[in-house]
Amino acid sequence: MSRVEKILFPVNFSASCIAMSAYVKRAAALSDATVTLVHVIDPSDLDILEQYELYVRPVADIFEDHRTGRNQRLTSFLNAEFPPMTSPRVLLSGDPATEISNLAREGNFDLIIMPTHAGRFRHTLLGSTTARVINDAPCPVVTSRHAETIVPRPLDHKEWVCALDLSPYAETVLRTGMALSKQAGATLSLIHVTDFGTHGGRSSSDTPGDFHLGEIRRATDALNTLQARLGISLPAQVITGYLKKALIEVITRSDIDVLIVGRSSTSGLRGRLTDLTYALIRDSPFPVLSV
């Protein structure tokens, strides 16, 4: 992919968005990119009192009041961190996930950064809007569940890890990770997990140790082949375990600030939010860049 020059920051004025602003500023500084804030008015998300107003006021008048109030709030929201003169504001109406994805596509944005949930969603969930944006967005998406409880690493800390599943889509994930980490001046390493859960049908003649060593060798060879094809040589490790648990454990012990994962299906179709991607975004202690 090309350089990150335009970052889209969807906001709903929640505490999660305020906390996420520090990550947006860090990403913009690392990539020397401009930031655009977007807020989407969902016409179906009216308060009960406003619904009562429908009996006495035209819908158009109620919506225009909404739009005026939200526009004023958007203009002043985080204006110290993102001055309106240099960080444009966009106010839209409709289904939030659809409007955000469409704006990213039509505006040729290179990266979307948003929290994983609004305040009304349970902490165990991503939130429907974020999940759908990750699924449908035409560009990489950075999310973090812990924006309110941790602070971004300093600008000089740039340790990124790219998790690869060795599917046909892995090359796209790696190419994107390489391009973004290079622009940010970050150190990139690779990790692959040979999943216990997908190898239940191994031959009974294989001992567990032999089987695991064989899987590690095959995965290592595949990583080496992929790197050779791209003409690169990055630090890489192959581990065994139950996929999500093993990956979360190893990155938790690492001193990294970004985890890069693919969001496609194993068939290589882009734009599919897999269960694993969902779980990693939900549970990772670091911001996740989904490609």
N, C-alpha and C positions, 0 to 999 in steps of 0.2 A: 504494500500500500504506500501512498504518498505521505508526505509529512503531515502532522497534525497542525493545522492552522486555525481551525474553527471548532470550538467546544460549545456544545449545547447543554445548558444546565436547567432542567425542568424544576420548577419550584411550586410548592403549595403553601408556603409561609409557615410550615411546621418547624418544630425544634429539630427534626431530622435534617431538614434542608439547611437550616442555619449551621448545624454541625458539619454538614457535608461541604459547606462553602470553603472550609480550610483545605480540603482535598482538591477542590476545583482550582483554588488559587495556586496550589502547589503544582498541579498538572499544567496550568497555563504558564507558570514561570519556567518549568522544565522544558516545555515545547515552544515557548514564545508565541503562544496562540491567543486569539481573542475569545472572549466568553460572551455568549448570548443567553440571557435568562428568558425562559418561556413559562407562562402560566396559562392553564386551560380551564375555562369555566365550563363545568359540566351542567347543562340545563336540567338534567334529571336529579341533581343533587341540591334540591332546595330545602331550606329549613321548614319545619311544620308551620310556623307562623307565616312564612312567605307563601306557602301553599294555600293558606286561608285567604291571602290577598287575591288569589286568582278569582275569587267570587266578586270582588269589588273593583279590581283594577285590570286593565288589559295586560296580557302576557308580555307584549312588547315593552310596555312601560316598566314592568317589574324587571325584565331582563336588562333594560338600559340602565336602570339604577344599579343592578349588579355589576354591569360592565364598567360604569363610571367608578364605583367604589373599588373594584378589583384593579383597575388601571392605576388609580392613585396609590394603592398599596404596592403594586408591582414596581412603580416608579421609585418609591422610597425604600423598597426592600433591599437590604444589603448594599445600599448605595455607597457606603464607606469602603467596602471591600471591592465592589464592582461599580465604579462611577458610571452613570448613564451615558456620559459623553463617549466613553470608550467601550462600554459593555451594553449593547442594545437590549431593549426589552421587547418581547413579542407577547401580545395578549390574543388568545384564540378561544373559540368556544366549540364544544362538541365532546365526543368521547376522548378522554385525556390520552390514553395509550395510542389511539389512532392518530390524533392530531400531532403528538410528539414525534411519532415515527414518520409521518408525512412531512413535517417540517424538516426533520433531519435529512430526508431524501431530497426534497425540493430545494433546500438551502445548501446542499452539498456539505453538510457538517461531517467532520472527520471523527468525532468522539462525543459520546453522551456520558455525562456523569450525574448520577442521582442516587439517593438513599434507597434502601431496600423496602422501606415501608413508611407509611404515614402513621401519625399517632394513634389512629383508631384501629389499626391492624394489630393482631396478636404478634408478639415478638418471634413466634416460631414460624411465621409466614413471611414470604417476600412482600406481599401486597400485590393485588391484582394488576395495578397499573404498571409497576416496575417489572413484574414477570412478563407482561405482554410486550412491553417495550424491548426487553432483552430478546424476546422471541422474534419480534418483527423488525427491529431497527436495521437499517442498511449499513450501519457502521458499528465498530466496537463500542461496548458499554462498560463503564466502570461503576461498580456498586460497592457498598460497604454496610454491613449490619451494625458495626460498632462505632459509627461516626460520632455518636454522642458520648462514648465512654473512653475513647482513645484519641490521641492527637497524631496528625501526620508526622512521618519521619522528617528530619531536617533535609533541606534541599541537597546537601552533600551526601546523603545516604541513598544509594541507588542500587539496591540488590533486588533483582527480579527473578522469578522462577516461572518457567513455562511447563505446564503439565501436558504431556502428550499421550494419546491413547493408541497411536500407531495405525489409526484408520486412514483411509484416503484423504480425509480432511485435515490430518495432522500437519501436512506440509503448509496448508494455508495458515493454520494457527501459528506455526513456527515462523513463517515469513512475516506475518503481522507482528509477532512478538519481537523479532529481530529489528524491524523497521522502527517500531515505537521505542524500544530500549536504546537503539542507536541514537535517535533524536534526543532522547532524555539524557544520554550519556551514562546509562545504567549498565551494570554487569548482569548478564543473562546466563542462567544455567537451566538445564533440562532435568525433568524427572518423569519416570514411567513406573507404574505399579502393575505387576502381574497379579491379577485378581484371583484369590482363592475361589471366589464364588462362581467363576466362569469355567473352572477346570475340574468339575466333579466327575467327569467321565474318563479320567486318565486310566491308562492300562494298569491292571492289578499287579503286573510285574514290576512296575516302577515303585521304588521306595520314595517316601516323601522328600527326602533330601535330594535324590537324583532328579526327581521331577522338578523341584524348585530350581535346582542348578540349571537344568535344561531350559526352563522358561526364562531364566535370567539371561542365559547365553543367547537365546533367540531374540529377546527384546533388545539386548545390547547390540547384536548384529544389525537389527532393524534400525536402531538409532544411528549407528555408525554409517549405514547405507544412506539414510536420509541426510545426514550432515555432509557426507561426501557428495551427494547429488547437488546440494546447495553450496558446496565449496566453503564450508565453515567447520570450525572445531570448537565446540562449547563444552564446558564441564557438564557431565551427565551422570545420573545415578538411576539404577533400576532396583526397586525393592519389591518384596512380596507381601501380601496381606489382603485383607478385605478392603476393597478399593477406596471408598470414602474415608474409612477410619484410618487406614495406613497413610493416605495422603495428608489428611488433616494433622495426624500426629507428627509426620516428618516436617511439614512446613511450620508447625507450631514451635518445633525445636530449632528452626532456622531463623536467621536474623534478616528477614526479607521485608520488603514493603509493598510488593505487588505480586499477586498470583495470576498467571495468565492461563485461561482454559478455553477449550472450544465449546461452542453451544450447539453444534450441528448434531444430527443423528449419525449413527455409525455408517449409514449409507453415503455420507458425504454431502447430504443436502443442507445447504446453509439456512440458518435462521430457525433451527429447531432447538427448543430449550429442553434438554434431556433431564431425567430425574437426577443424575449425578451432578450436572451443572447447577441445577436448582439447589441441591444439598450443599455443594461447596460454597456457593454464594451465601447461603443461609448460615453456614457454620464456620466459615473461614475467619480466623482472627485478623486477616489483612484484607484490604480492598482487593476485589476480584475484577480483572479485565476479561470480559467474555467476548470472544471473537466469532 
